[in-house]
Structure formats: C-alpha cells, structure tokens
Amino acid sequence: MKLLRYGPKGAERPGLLDPDGGLRDLSGEISDVEGASLDPATLARLARLDPADLPAVPGTPRIGPCVARVGKLIGIGLNYSDHAAEAGMDVPTEPILFMKAPSAICGPNDDLELPRGAKKLDWEVELAVVIGQRAKYVSRKDALSHVAGYCTINDVSERAFQIERLGQWSKGKSHDSFAPIGPWLVTSDTVPKPQGLRLWTRLNGETMQDGTTATMVFAVDELIAYLSRFMTLEPGDIIATGTPPGVGMGMRPPRYLRPGDRLTLAVEGLGEQDHRVVAV
C-alpha cells in the first residue's frame, strides 16, 4: 500500500495511490498520514479498502511530504563503508546519530533552497524508516514489527555549515527543504526485505549515486534496536539510514549544487523525487 499527502503546502490531504497510479482521497478514512494513523490496526483497515470505492483526485496536484507532524527526524552518519571512505572518515563501530529539524521536511518535488551564505550544498539519497509503533528497548528480532513503512528521503546537507563551523552536524542538515520525503509511504508489508533496495541520484541527468541498501554497515533492524536504547521512538518518527557513495563532497574536485540545477533521486519501489535548486 502506498500512502501519500497531496495539495498546497500546509493544507495537504491524505491519499492513496491506486494500482493504476491514480490518486484516491483518504480524508473519509483518516484525518492525515501521521503517527496516530500508522498503527497496525489502522493500516490493516486501510489495506482492506477497495481503492475504486475511494474518491478519485482530479488533475495533478502537488505531492506533499508523505508523513505529517513528524516528531523526530534522526539521521545516521557514514552508514555505508564506501561513503565513509570517500568522506575520508573511518567506518564507525557503532551508529553515528544526528538530528534534522522537522521544519526541514518538504515534498518530493518541492524546490531545494540554497541558504544565504551557502557554498557547499550536497545531496544524499537514503532509505527512510517510518515508525508505526512505540519502540523502547526493543530487540533486533522484534525491531521491524515497529515499522509502519518506508520512503525515499534526500538528506540534503550544506557541508561548510556541517563540518567547518563549530558544533554538531545539525546546523548543516536542518535548513528549510533539507529533508524531502516521499512521494509515498510504502507500508512495510510491501517491503519485507529493506536490505536489498537500489538507491540512485542524478544531477542534471548525470548519475551521481548508484548503490544498494545491502551494503549498509548497520541494517534497519539493528538501527531501530540501537536507537530505542537511547530514546523512545514514537509513531511518525523517521530514521534516515545513511547514503551510498557518490555525494558531491566526495568528488575530486568536489561538486556542489548551484541555482538552476535539477536533482532526481529514488529508492527502488519507493518512488522518485525531482527538485530544482533555488537561491533564497
């Protein structure tokens, strides 16, 4: 099942992608795609619906972020060994955590903002995990039962803000538009093996990243179990699980985003994003 949100920014409505690729309105079934509607019972009820019985959405509305009112957006750093190598950093012995501000979340086709004073705007296609059940001190064996679904995320980063300024990575990870999610939240029953998905990024039509989640240092179940030791994961929380090699920072010479660039990226089965870079 592919859940989504459509409509103008700040006024999105819940929807579902039908088998023919059409949009169907879910407003009569749930108030929004958010933590309260991501529990197993609600998802099971939605899965039993016949999409043909839901109102069709006319035209081609904007697709918004696939999850609303995200409480925590947790990033995992250097979770692909070959990405750590291109960054000139050691492969971590345990997950590296950072937080992205929920205000960075935007839709999968919204513009990417080049912040004022920014010179090193970079891309990172990642598999995002959306929590559906509260997770605290969960085992690795039970971890995936707490997942509502998965989506594509672009962990946009301003490298100078992230690395060359004092403090933590978050200041280079949290500007508006730095966390496009979607287009869809694909429920976990449709993605039984999250460790075998292809990820790719293209800049102005040229392939930059082409990897697979099979090469993660720490797998999804391991990340959930690990995080739940340090913080309670609530329904609607999102984990961005790391990026494969091919980011701009790792190129020789480095290559960063500029106004007018077109960035497309996707995770296999989870939908494609398409962004234009704009200065603000």
C-alpha positions as CSV (number, residue, x, y, z in Angstrom):
1,M,0.0,0.0,0.0
2,K,1.3,3.4,-1.0
3,L,0.1,6.3,1.2
4,L,0.7,9.9,0.3
5,R,-0.4,13.5,1.0
6,Y,-1.4,15.9,-1.7
7,G,-2.4,19.6,-2.0
8,P,-1.0,23.0,-1.2
9,K,1.8,23.3,1.4
10,G,0.2,23.4,4.8
11,A,-3.2,22.2,3.5
12,E,-2.3,18.6,2.4
13,R,-4.9,15.9,2.4
14,P,-4.3,12.1,2.9
15,G,-4.4,10.0,-0.1
16,L,-3.6,6.6,-1.6
17,L,-2.0,5.5,-4.8
18,D,-4.3,3.0,-6.6
19,P,-3.0,0.1,-8.7
20,D,-3.3,2.2,-11.9
21,G,-1.2,5.0,-10.5
22,G,-4.2,7.3,-9.8
23,L,-4.7,9.3,-6.6
24,R,-7.5,8.5,-4.3
25,D,-8.7,10.6,-1.4
26,L,-8.5,9.1,2.1
27,S,-10.0,12.0,4.0
28,G,-13.1,10.0,4.8
29,E,-11.0,7.3,6.4
30,I,-8.2,9.1,8.3
31,S,-7.5,12.7,9.2
32,D,-4.0,12.6,7.9
33,V,-1.0,10.3,7.3
34,E,0.6,10.8,10.7
35,G,1.6,9.0,13.8
36,A,-1.9,8.4,15.0
37,S,-2.9,6.6,11.8
38,L,0.2,4.5,11.4
39,D,-0.6,1.8,14.0
40,P,-1.0,-1.8,12.6
41,A,-4.8,-1.9,13.1
42,T,-5.4,1.3,11.2
43,L,-3.0,0.3,8.4
44,A,-4.7,-3.1,8.2
45,R,-8.1,-1.4,7.9
46,L,-6.9,0.8,5.1
47,A,-5.4,-2.2,3.3
48,R,-8.8,-3.8,3.2
49,L,-10.4,-0.9,1.3
50,D,-11.1,-1.1,-2.4
51,P,-9.3,1.9,-3.9
52,A,-12.1,2.0,-6.6
53,D,-14.5,3.0,-3.8
54,L,-12.5,6.0,-2.8
55,P,-13.0,9.4,-4.4
56,A,-10.6,10.0,-7.3
57,V,-8.4,13.1,-7.1
58,P,-8.7,15.1,-10.3
59,G,-5.8,16.8,-12.1
60,T,-2.1,16.7,-11.0
61,P,-2.0,18.2,-7.5
62,R,1.3,18.9,-5.7
63,I,2.5,15.9,-3.7
64,G,3.5,16.9,-0.2
65,P,5.7,15.1,2.4
66,C,4.3,11.6,2.9
67,V,4.1,11.9,6.7
68,A,2.7,14.8,8.7
69,R,3.7,16.2,12.1
70,V,7.0,14.2,12.4
71,G,8.2,14.4,16.0
72,K,11.8,13.3,15.4
73,L,13.9,13.0,12.3
74,I,17.0,11.1,13.1
75,G,20.0,10.8,10.7
76,I,22.6,8.0,10.7
77,G,26.0,9.2,9.5
78,L,28.6,7.2,7.5
79,N,26.4,4.1,7.4
80,Y,27.9,2.8,4.1
81,S,31.6,1.9,4.3
82,D,32.4,3.2,0.8
83,H,30.7,6.5,1.6
84,A,32.9,6.8,4.7
85,A,35.9,6.2,2.5
86,E,35.0,8.9,0.1
87,A,34.5,11.3,3.0
88,G,37.9,10.4,4.4
89,M,36.5,9.1,7.6
90,D,36.7,5.7,9.5
91,V,33.9,3.2,9.3
92,P,32.0,3.7,12.6
93,T,32.0,0.9,15.1
94,E,28.5,1.9,16.3
95,P,25.9,4.1,14.6
96,I,26.6,7.9,14.4
97,L,23.5,9.9,15.2
98,F,22.4,13.4,14.4
99,M,19.1,15.2,14.3
100,K,17.5,17.1,11.5
101,A,14.9,19.7,12.3
102,P,11.4,18.6,11.4
103,S,10.9,22.0,9.8
104,A,13.4,20.8,7.1
105,I,10.8,18.4,5.8
106,C,9.2,19.2,2.4
107,G,7.6,17.4,-0.5
108,P,9.3,15.2,-3.0
109,N,9.1,17.7,-5.9
110,D,9.5,21.0,-4.0
111,D,12.4,23.3,-4.6
112,L,15.6,22.8,-2.7
113,E,16.8,26.0,-1.1
114,L,20.4,27.2,-1.3
115,P,20.7,29.1,2.0
116,R,22.2,32.5,2.3
117,G,26.0,32.2,2.6
118,A,25.9,28.6,1.5
119,K,28.6,27.4,-0.9
120,K,28.7,23.6,-0.4
121,L,25.1,22.3,-0.9
122,D,25.2,18.5,-1.3
123,W,22.8,15.6,-1.9
124,E,22.3,12.2,-0.1
125,V,19.7,9.7,-1.3
126,E,18.6,7.5,1.6
127,L,16.1,4.9,2.7
128,A,13.9,6.4,5.4
129,V,12.2,4.2,8.0
130,V,8.9,5.4,9.4
131,I,7.9,4.2,12.9
132,G,4.4,2.9,13.4
133,Q,4.5,1.5,17.0
134,R,6.3,3.0,20.0
135,A,9.7,1.4,20.4
136,K,11.6,1.5,23.7
137,Y,14.4,-1.1,24.5
138,V,13.3,-3.3,21.6
139,S,15.3,-6.3,20.5
140,R,16.7,-6.6,17.0
141,K,14.5,-9.6,16.5
142,D,11.3,-7.5,17.1
143,A,12.5,-4.3,15.6
144,L,10.9,-4.5,12.2
145,S,7.5,-5.1,13.8
146,H,7.6,-1.4,14.9
147,V,7.9,-0.1,11.3
148,A,4.9,1.4,9.6
149,G,6.7,1.7,6.2
150,Y,9.5,3.2,4.2
151,C,10.0,6.2,1.9
152,T,12.7,7.9,-0.1
153,I,14.5,10.8,1.7
154,N,17.1,13.2,0.5
155,D,19.4,14.1,3.4
156,V,20.4,17.5,1.9
157,S,23.5,18.9,3.6
158,E,25.4,22.2,3.5
159,R,28.9,20.8,4.1
160,A,30.5,24.1,5.2
161,F,27.8,24.6,7.8
162,Q,28.0,20.9,8.8
163,I,31.8,20.4,9.0
164,E,33.6,23.7,9.0
165,R,31.5,25.5,11.7
166,L,31.7,24.8,15.4
167,G,29.2,22.4,17.0
168,Q,27.2,19.5,15.7
169,W,26.3,18.4,12.2
170,S,22.6,19.5,12.7
171,K,23.3,23.1,11.6
172,G,24.3,21.8,8.2
173,K,21.3,19.4,8.0
174,S,18.3,21.4,9.1
175,H,17.6,24.3,6.7
176,D,14.2,24.5,5.2
177,S,13.8,22.0,2.3
178,F,16.8,19.9,3.6
179,A,14.6,16.8,4.1
180,P,12.3,16.0,1.2
181,I,10.3,12.8,1.9
182,G,8.2,10.7,-0.4
183,P,6.4,10.7,-2.8
184,W,4.9,7.7,-0.9
185,L,5.0,6.0,2.4
186,V,5.1,2.3,1.3
187,T,3.8,0.1,4.1
188,S,6.2,-2.5,5.5
189,D,4.2,-5.5,4.3
190,T,5.1,-4.4,0.7
191,V,8.9,-4.1,1.6
192,P,9.7,-7.3,3.5
193,K,13.4,-7.0,2.9
194,P,14.6,-3.4,3.2
195,Q,18.3,-4.5,2.9
196,G,18.1,-5.2,-0.8
197,L,16.9,-1.9,-2.4
198,R,18.7,0.1,-5.0
199,L,19.3,3.8,-4.5
200,W,20.3,6.3,-7.1
201,T,20.8,10.1,-7.7
202,R,21.1,12.0,-10.9
203,L,22.3,15.6,-11.2
204,N,21.2,17.3,-14.5
205,G,20.7,13.8,-15.9
206,E,24.2,12.5,-14.9
207,T,24.3,9.6,-12.5
208,M,26.0,10.6,-9.2
209,Q,24.9,7.8,-6.8
210,D,24.0,4.2,-7.6
211,G,24.1,1.9,-4.6
212,T,22.1,-0.6,-2.6
213,T,21.0,-0.9,1.0
214,A,22.6,-4.3,1.1
215,T,25.9,-2.5,1.8
216,M,24.8,-0.7,4.9
217,V,27.1,-1.0,7.9
218,F,24.2,-1.2,10.3
219,A,20.9,-2.7,9.0
220,V,17.5,-1.3,9.6
221,D,16.6,-3.7,12.4
222,E,19.9,-3.0,14.1
223,L,19.4,0.7,13.9
224,I,15.9,0.6,15.4
225,A,17.1,-1.6,18.3
226,Y,20.1,0.6,18.9
227,L,18.2,3.9,18.8
228,S,15.5,2.6,21.2
229,R,18.2,2.2,23.9
230,F,18.8,6.0,23.8
231,M,15.4,7.5,23.0
232,T,11.8,6.3,22.7
233,L,10.8,6.1,19.0
234,E,7.2,7.3,18.6
235,P,4.7,6.6,15.7
236,G,5.5,9.0,12.9
237,D,9.2,9.4,13.8
238,I,11.6,9.0,10.8
239,I,15.1,7.4,10.6
240,A,17.3,8.4,7.6
241,T,19.6,5.4,7.3
242,G,22.6,6.8,5.5
243,T,23.7,7.2,1.9
244,P,25.9,5.3,-0.6
245,P,28.9,6.9,-2.2
246,G,28.7,9.5,-4.9
247,V,27.9,12.7,-2.9
248,G,29.4,16.0,-4.1
249,M,31.8,16.3,-1.2
250,G,33.5,13.0,-2.2
251,M,34.3,14.0,-5.8
252,R,37.7,15.2,-6.9
253,P,37.3,18.2,-7.2
254,P,34.1,18.4,-5.1
255,R,30.9,19.2,-6.9
256,Y,28.1,21.1,-5.2
257,L,24.6,22.2,-6.1
258,R,24.0,25.6,-7.7
259,P,20.8,27.5,-8.6
260,G,19.1,26.0,-11.6
261,D,20.5,22.5,-11.0
262,R,18.0,19.6,-11.4
263,L,18.3,16.8,-8.9
264,T,16.4,13.5,-9.3
265,L,16.7,10.6,-6.9
266,A,14.9,7.4,-5.8
267,V,14.9,4.3,-3.7
268,E,13.7,1.2,-5.5
269,G,9.9,0.7,-5.1
270,L,9.5,3.9,-3.0
271,G,9.2,6.5,-5.7
272,E,11.3,9.2,-7.3
273,Q,11.9,12.8,-6.2
274,D,12.6,15.7,-8.6
275,H,13.9,19.0,-7.4
276,R,15.1,22.3,-8.7
277,V,17.7,24.2,-6.8
278,V,16.9,27.8,-6.0
279,A,18.7,30.6,-4.1
280,V,16.9,32.2,-1.1
